[in-house]
């Protein structure tokens, strides 16, 4: 006779940590002074990092973990907590195993962003918000304050429930999955698979996030022809791709991220000034 | 109520729900329906505020920040337009077309340079992260977030103080090349975040998958969810083959039976 572990049946210590994380992920997109949302993410996952590294005296591991999570993150907030739960479980596993591949944590985080955001955006921004707004707009009438109140409540109830539940789902998933991977000895295979998935998704996200095209037109046989279509015929998106890989190279060489940000915006304005974009 | 008082109240009616929204996990309080109600309430006519909010919410129903690209800056457009309607008695429809729309578009472009100003403190964040300063990082998050939103509130204050017509004239006078340049620049900014990730996950053996993902999106126009599914479908067989290889190696090492024929 086995006792099926309920979703929320976790040791008190785990629950406390997850609750702390839940309280800290609200301001995920509040401050934006690092790679996208890294400020929010590091602050959000801090209870896990503190518990698994700092409180155990592993200051170096703590600092490594912070650096590891100081990267781009963007998942719809109501469903993003699944990532926090998973990462918390993975960070714990990292402290348990010497050879734990830490870049896999970043890879998994990255790989999740696309699909989870797709689901989250569709469900919450697409459906829940629109339904809540439609119902609330019905209360506007000649100015009833019930309208905005209803809007907020109708959205927040499903949002908070999902946010809280998925946090535990992620944590349970992480624990079970990774423990099994280690026990059956297939950790290396799993790691490679996750890293591959992560890099593939980064490729897709490069295409979806980085936008750049030339707006200039040149005089060809008396007619003004735009240049960008020719570049597109060569390889669609070659400019954003090239710029991203250039950024990778620059960062490898130690370029400062802030400098890179100003540089790119400056380049954009400069190119517009001379008429290329 | 003096003009500057009305402008101040507008700025507050903008700042409070806007900050609340982003501090509490995007609870929708930055949407027009709520912001307009707040501005309307502060300017003395909450009912009119709600009506403005209803109209603006309907117009902006499709304008959402999905994946970082937004068609218009709805919050400031709502605050300013509602201010003119409630505080100065501007006609609602006129406010929607002549104020909300241009403000929404112009402020959308303004987001990039303002965000750039925020990056000035990025080295401070980096230092806090490198030092593992937990309290410092949390304070940074709160202060930086509030400061940036205050900056926006100040801009809103001056815009409302300016008045409806001078504002629209000012917006129309922004040089086209500057708008295009900022838009181009903001499109490029994603390359940095991507560059950091690529750097982290890059390895010569797996490099091909990066280009696979990129091309799948560019040429096949597949949504990220679909690409993820395709990716998993490719990667699982590969992983299973890797597993076979691992087991093969194990059995060869153990000098075991030749059971792979």
Interface residues (C-beta under 8 A of the other chain):
Chain A: X25 X26 X27 X28 X29 X30 X31 X32 X33 X34 X35 X36 X39 X40 X42 X43 X46 X50 X54 X59 X62 X63 X66 X67 X70 X71 X72 X74 X77 X78 X103 X106 X107 X110 X111 X114 X115 X117 X118 X119 X121 X125 X129 X130 X132 X133 X136 X137 X140 X142 X143 X144 X145 X147 X148 X151 X152 X155 X156 X159 X163 X185 X186 X188 X189 X190 X192 X193 X195 X196 X197 X198 X199 X200 X201 X202 X203 X204 X205 X206 X207 X208 X209 X210 X211 X212 X215 X236 X237 X240 X241 X243 X244 X245 X246 X247 X248 X250 X251 X252 X256 X257 X258 X260 X261 X262 X264 X265 X266 X267 X268 X269 X270 X271 X272 X273 X275 X277
Chain B: X22 X23 X24 X25 X26 X27 X28 X29 X31 X33 X34 X37 X46 X47 X48 X49 X50 X51 X53 X54 X57 X58 X61 X64 X66 X67 X68 X112 X113 X115 X116 X118 X119 X120 X121 X122 X123 X124 X125 X126 X129 X130 X132 X134 X137 X138 X140 X141 X142 X144 X145 X148 X177 X178 X180 X181 X182 X183 X184 X185 X186 X187 X188 X189 X190 X191 X192 X193 X194 X195 X196 X197 X198 X199 X200 X201 X202 X203 X206 X207 X209 X210 X211 X212 X213 X214 X215 X216 X217 X218 X219 X222 X223 X224 X225 X227 X228 X229 X231 X232 X235 X236 X238 X239 X242 X243 X246
